[in-house]
Amino acid sequence: MNRQVNKGFQFFFLFFFFLPACHSAAERTRFPAQVNKGSVTVMHCIGSPMEEYVVYVPVACDTGLFFVFVFFDSHGKGREPVTLYRSLAEKYGVILAGSNRIKNGLPMMDVMSSFRDVLQDLKCRFPVDTHRIFLAGFSGGARMASLAAVYQQGIAGVIACGAGMDPSLLSSAPAFAFTGIAGLQDMNYSELMALKDKMKSCRIPNQFLVFEGKHEWPPVNTMEDGLLFVLLKNHRRLSLREKDQLIQMANVRLRQAIDSVAGKDLLQWLRKEQNYVNYLKELKDVTPHISRVDSLLRLAEVQKAIREEQLLLQREEAYKKKLQEAFINQPEEWWDNETRRLKENIRALPPAESLMYQRILAYASLLSYSYVNHAFSSRNPHAALQGLRIYHRVDPGNPDCAYFYACYYAWQKNYPEMMNALREAIDKGFNDRDKIVHEPFFVPYSQDKEFNQLLQQLAK
């Protein structure tokens, strides 16, 4: 009996203790005191204080409900995209948030738990329109954002950068708006182009964008195009004034893009006309642009360019499979010749083929990373060393390769080589201090003076 009374008391105590934490609708028209508009602010979730995220509230946010973009960075650095895209928050009047916990390697169950904590905290503290919540992710974060949109009801759109969503989910996924973005040098470029073909027949409104760059968060201008698309596809949630403003902004941007290539590059002209139709077909008359798309598609030169583009993508996928098999079948020395051949092709071949070989070389680096990471997870030191030797041949300047070498030497209790490899990783740009601190291989050295001096160097 006493136990039941105690449980009842605990329930009511917790209920009334936490009840004021989630603000009423009236209170949420004001922003939390610790949030300075126009500044990136670190937040800790009310119900889960260990759950940390950053938020950016634009200066122009005053009254009403606002839509929010939640960012998933592959390294758990929520500040990076929020800081990068804060000018878009100001321009479009949106709130940006970035998780500092969600990152590559986190089990999907934990990803969803963290995301729901952040989402609930945003809803409690800020004047968020719960029907206008969007997700954006980079690399592994893009995959997680896409999955989260499938599992979490009510997500209005996803911007997936540098990776796509699982095609097997397309038939069952809710009809959220989807934008895929990849750099022309991104090793996942062909993956996103394959997803583009698969999404042509699905019910998810989708748009694919490319930019001059590698595997990275896209530049602000490209992200703005992605943001515009997912907002326009949610036009029924917008006020008439908001809708008209977005249509005008999209019309100007899309026309400028068309004018920049019209009559100069027929394939790009076709792509820009198709974009115009895809963005605005439900919102205004796009008949002239549909006519130009049809006319361009009938041109023999355009048809040839499309075939060549598709053939390059097929060659790229075949080359990737060859590299996957080489990890099993080829000796380490084979990679010296293969890397040399790839670099020669990058230098000597025309732009489209050169870009393809840049992506393949980047894929070889990713393949090496994945192989080594799996070897560490499987506690296989022989496979780890073999993978590291290939990794160094393929991408000698990569700081992750040097970091893995440091882990390997720590595993083998070779302190001098461990420290040399750690210094090399830092010199090459490795700056994830938390990863070093929480790395199990480095725990025995947590009190070592020289080791901690390196950590202090990163802290600066």
Sequence and secondary structure as in RCSB ss.txt:
>XXXX:A:sequence
MNRQVNKGFQFFFLFFFFLPACHSAAERTRFPAQVNKGSVTVMHCIGSPMEEYVVYVPVACDTGLFFVFVFFDSH
GKGREPVTLYRSLAEKYGVILAGSNRIKNGLPMMDVMSSFRDVLQDLKCRFPVDTHRIFLAGFSGGARMASLAAV
YQQGIAGVIACGAGMDPSLLSSAPAFAFTGIAGLQDMNYSELMALKDKMKSCRIPNQFLVFEGKHEWPPVNTMED
GLLFVLLKNHRRLSLREKDQLIQMANVRLRQAIDSVAGKDLLQWLRKEQNYVNYLKELKDVTPHISRVDSLLRLA
EVQKAIREEQLLLQREEAYKKKLQEAFINQPEEWWDNETRRLKENIRALPPAESLMYQRILAYASLLSYSYVNHA
FSSRNPHAALQGLRIYHRVDPGNPDCAYFYACYYAWQKNYPEMMNALREAIDKGFNDRDKIVHEPFFVPYSQDKE
FNQLLQQLAK
>XXXX:A:secstr
 HHHHHHHHHHHHHHHHHGGGS  TTGGGS  TT  TTSEEEEE SS TT EEEEE  TT  SS EEEEEEE TT
S THHHHHHTHHHHHHHT EEEEESS  TT  HHHHHHHHHHHHHHHHHHS EEEEEEEEEEETHHHHHHHHHHH
HSTTEEEEEEESS   GGGTTTS   EEEEEEETT TTHHHHHHHHHHGGGSSS EEEEEESSSSS   HHHHHH
HHHHHHHTTGGGS HHHHHHHHHHHHHHHHHHHHHHTTT HHHHHHHHHHHHHHHTTTS  HHHHHHHHHHHT H
HHHHHHHHHHHHHHHHHHHHHHHHHHHHHS HHHHHHHHHHHHHHHHHS HHHHHHHHHHHHHHHHHHHHHHHHH
HHTT HHHHHHHHHHHHHH TT HHHHHHHHHHHHHTT HHHHHHHHHHHHHTT   HHHHHT GGGGGGTT HH
HHHHHHHHH 
